[in-house]
Amino acid sequence: MNIQEQISQMGERARRAARVLSREDTSVKNRALLAMADALERNTDSLMVENSRDLEAGRKQGLAEAMLERLTLTPERIAQMAEGVRQIVALPDPVGTITGLAYQPSGIQLGKMRVPIGVIGMIYESRPNVTIDAAALCLKSGNAVILRGGSEAQNSNRALADCVREGLKQVGLPEDVVQMVATTDREAVSAMLTLPQYIDVIIPRGGKGLIERVISEARMPVIKHLDGVCHVYIDDKADLDKARRIAINAKTQRYGVCNAMETLLVHQAVADKILPTLAADFAEKGVELRGCEQTCALLGKSVIPATEDDWYAEYLGPVLAIRILADMDAAIDHIERYGSHHTDTIVTEDLGRARRFLREVDSASVMVNASTRFADGFEYGLGAEIGISTDKIHARGPVGLEGLTTEKFVVFGDGHIRQ
């Protein structure tokens, strides 16, 4: 059997499993999720062993440190995954919710009901936690999911998938609700992208090359973001102590994530008051700085002259671009020109400017006096996220349970006929 046939059969099984799942109530899904969380904690040691095999292979292959960091599981990260699953249990189940129910002139009642999308295809690299996030969110929202992780995390993903199957078995749900593509052959990705009769939506998470490929080849809708070029703008009305803490956290709390700050924008009136201090902070943490002419003049040899490409760059590592600007208008213009519409923050004590920034910056998450690192499903109370979308249709920002459902019209009548 070739890969196309294998993936087709997985799609058929997922479609059947999705129909079974759609008949189950919330309590069954929640029991499966709780069993999954318990399995994660119970199997922490074996998960660490499998992850160490992936890390060892990755180092031999010369994977970048940022990639290895995303690949790494720790007891703390496994505990956080389990906690994320339990948060999903505590969240309301969107499936079956009817909104907007109202009588029409004809006498019928019309509303909209939330329903599962059906079968989700998940294609991802490096981060093994995506296996659990995707499985848990799809299960709670009533969707079957086909998971295709990267070869660099194959041992970790298999071990995590075993924990998922434990949860499904305990409550009698079909194992085909969550399926893991066994082969690491890239042809499996192409096969998934060309099966709209089985897979309703594709969600890619990984490098730019993967996402571009999915966008160009997929024959079904895609929920995605291409880049995470996130900005922090320090206004001249900012509390500089707040600004310092936010900037350091946004850049250095974790480097290889899409919600890390990549460009720092600073109002010219406060640049000389905060940038020397920040430059010392970043130097202590080993962050390379690349700055505009004004920044270079102010900070001297501690900063490298930035090129035009630096303003577009998603470094995913210890590199930061800095630009000094005349005012907030210039900051908003910079974000619109170079940003990726992911997450952008203003640090200011001026409420009017904060509101204007919120209104005019066209990003999936816009923040006031907070680190960009909060743009995350776990931090937003979604339990976990299956991805972040910078699209404007269907889902935007961290995609949780509601983003994995769609709506259909429902009509209630009492023998009504159209005249």
Secondary structure, 3 states (H helix, E strand, C coil): CCHHHHHHHHHHHHHHHHHHHHCCCHHHHHHHHHHHHHHHHHCHHHHHHHHHHHHHHHHHHCCCHHHHHHHCCCHHHHHHHHHHHHHHHHCCCCCCCEEEEEECCCCCEEEEEEEECCEEEEEECCCCHHHHHHHHHHHHCCCEEEEECCHHHHHHHHHHHHHHHHHHHHHCCCHHHEEECCCCCCHHHHHHHCCCCCCCEEEEECCHHHHHHHHHHCCCCECCCCCCCEEEEECCCCCHHHHHHHHHHHHHCCCCCCCCEEEEEEECCCHHHHHHHHHHHHHHCCCEEEECHHHHHHHHHHCEECCHHHHHCCCCCCEEEEEEECCHHHHHHHHHHHCCCCEEEEECCCHHHHHHHHHHCCCCEEEECCCHHHCCCCCCCCCCCCCEECCCCCCCEECCCHHHEEEEEEEECCCCCCC
